């Protein structure tokens, strides 16, 4: 059984028990993960440095937890602190995934990946996509970046890193605590204790979800803020609150679409929800809803819909807000890095 919004098995997050074959595969997967970790500890597999500090922003669960807004926020804060950050990403879901490439603001998301294109547009930083994140990081350093932010990649152990940031959904957290495919975990839950920072995504809603989502001791709470809706055909931003009391089509092809719908409802917008799989490749037919309501979509989805958007289509960007103490702690750790700026 799969959840209606995310396409993930409902038992991942406590709705029933995994079937026997999923539990068996989970055991086998766990043994493979443990063997790989042992080989790195024994030095049989090597971690490679790239000549600059590396910050990895990732998660332990399969699916979205809010990594991209954190990556964007980290890049912007590093630049304010005097660094020249670049972003390394796999570019999940892109065509020609075996070929590395630079991602620019105007790169087709089908070629560069939706999240890398969004990061390039929002930050203006150098973005390199490559299944080999070591090669991507080295290309960024050769390009002139003095620090690499890795979008996802906690499990890409071959790339040595200076800081690890786990991003965790404050409501779903680690789900049933089982490894794939019986649960959502890519690595055992104990792996989280090794990360330098745990950022808990509390979302942007003020209703039931916001009450369920909490950050515990030693965790850094993150809120997603959104104030405006951006017309996808250009023009002045429109306050998101101006849609309150109206019915809209809401489009989300992210790891947890309900989070986006809840956020819109929390400010009084009457949502007609349209959930799509994460990284969905949109076509005009996907957005033929049969009624001429405004269409609000996540910024990640909007980068793939520009060619057929009309004047009733709006992108809703979000910004990650973290306590100032988090940034002080992160920058202090990086300042003590051997290759940090003077």
Buried (B, 14 or more C-beta within 10 A) or exposed (E): EEBEBBBBBEBBBEEEEBBEEBBEBBEEBBEEBEEBBEEEEEEEEEEEBBEBBBBBBBBBBBBBBBBBBBBBBBBBBBBEBEBBBBBBBBBBBBEEBEEBBBBBEEBBBBBBBBBBBBBBBBBEBBBBBBBBBBBBBBBBBEEEBBBBBBBBBBBBBEBBBBBBBBBBBBBBBBBBBBBBBBBBBBBBBEBBEEBBBBBBBBBBBEEEBBEEBEBEEEBBBBBBEBEBBBBBEEEEEBEBEEBEEEEBBBBBBBBBBBBBBBBBBBBEBBBBBBBBBBBBBBEEEBBEEEEEBBBBBBBBBBBBBEEBBEEBBBBBBBBBBBEEEBBEBBBEBBEEBEBBEE
